């Protein structure tokens, strides 16, 4: 997984220093059997809205891996992740970040 990248802030934002959300608990997705058997690999780029509690409230595919099963596995997994929420001016805020999820066979 790459580092989440801020793509915008939601409510809050009352000035001061901004710290983007970061990963807290992010187990990797299960590799879908069909994709594994077909030897499909790729990176799914997701837009994730992380609330003040660090939960992924909205997860959308920004860029597909080219395989619907990999895309679906990435969305399902990241929806369950826990993030360190963003802060602005010392307060937690809702923020949107881009999260890459890589599927690679070994």
N, C-alpha and C positions, 0 to 999 in steps of 0.2 A: 504494500500500500504506500502511496505517496502521502506527503503532508497535505492536510486540508488547506485550501486556498480561499481566502475571503473573496466573495463576489458581491457583497452588499450587506448592509445592516438593516435590521428590522426596527421595531420600537425600542425605545430607550435612548441610546446614543447621546446623552446630554453633555457632550464635550469631554475634554480630558483625554487620557491615554486609552487607546483601543487595543484590545488583545483578542485576536481571532479564536474561535473554538479550536480545540485540539482533541486528539484521540485520548480516550480514557480506557474504555473496554471495547475492543474491536476484534473479535475472533474472525478468522478468514471464512469466506463462504465455502460451502460444500461444492465440489466440482460436479455439475450435473452429469449423470451417467451417459446420456446420449452425446453430449459435447465431448466427453472423455473418449468414448468409443470412436467418435468421428475425428478425434485429434484436433478439435477446435481450441484455439487459444485467442486471447485478446485482452484489451483494456476497455472497461466500461467507465465512462466519466459521468458522475452523478452530481446533480445539484441537490444539496441537502439543507433544509431549514432546521437549525438547532435552537430549541427553546432555552429559556433561562434555567431550566432544570438539567439541561444537557441531553435531552431526548431528541431524536430525529423525528420531527413532526411531519415533514414532507420530503419525499425522495423521488426525484425525477431523473430520467436518463437524458443527459445532454448530448452524449456521443456514444453510439452503440458499439459494441465489440464486433458486430456483424453476425452474432449468434443470439437468437432470442432467448435461449435457455440460459446462457451466461448472463445476459442482461437481467433477466428475471431473478436469478440467484443473487446477483449483486444487490438489487433493490431490496429483496426480502432480507438479506443479511444486514445491510446498513440500516434498515428500519429498526432493527433490534439493538444496534450499537448504543453505547453511552459515550457522550463527549464531555469534555471539560467545557462549560459554556463560555461564550464570549463575554468580555467585560468592556465597559466604556465608562470612564470616570469612576472606576472602582465598583460599579454595579453590574450585575449580570444582565445581559440583554439577549434577545433573539437575534440570530444572524444567519446568513446564507453562506455556504461554502461549497467549493467544488471538491469532490472526493474521487480519486481514481481507484479502481479496483482491478487488479491484474489477475488474469487466469493464465497460468503457464504449466504445461505438463513437464514432468521431469523424466 
